[in-house]
Amino acid sequence: MLLSLAYYGNPILRKKAIPIERIDDSIRQLATDMIETMHATNGIGLAANQIGQLLSIFVTCVPIAQDDGTWIDGKDRVFINPKILAYSQEFQVFSEGCLSIPKLFSDVARPESIKIQAMDLDGNVFEETMTGYEATNFMHENDHLNGVLFIDRLHRTERKKIEPILQQIKKKYALKK
């Protein structure tokens, strides 16, 4: 089932997600619906608060760079109660966008690699090291669960430049009272 997106200006995007205590059929269905919504909206990640749920879960499908410069589809992944355990000292810059902030992209510097911990849909806790675009995507989605948007990571002058666009988005997608 396709889920409705929350857009810039919606207060839920600024709230911290609540850890998931138990994985049951409703959580599995939520993950399935989030993956379907992510693909239908041409996203590569989607956090629960972006669809109005304050739960600590996000889904991703990060494209994989090939040696010839092309990209292939990644695989669908689910991260429940994710944590970043360690960050590299080296940084990388990728252009980031967000389904909740349509048609706006900006370069964001983030650590080049991270060590993460999360739970899968079977309740198994796992750890792994992520690098490159996958690490950036994880950090972007994890930020959502903490009420942080990629625009919060921009330098003050860059943020000031995009402020008129943000106000247009806020007005266009304002919650109807």
Secondary structure, DSSP 8 states (H G I E B T S, - for coil): -------TT-GGGGS--B------HHHHHHHHHHHHHHHHTT-SEEEGGGGT--BSEEEE---EE-TTS-EE----EEEEEEEEEEE-S-EEEEEEEETTEEEEEEEEEEESEEEEEEE-TTS-EEEEEEEHHHHHHHHHHHHHHTT--GGGGS-HHHHHHHHHHHHHHHHHT----
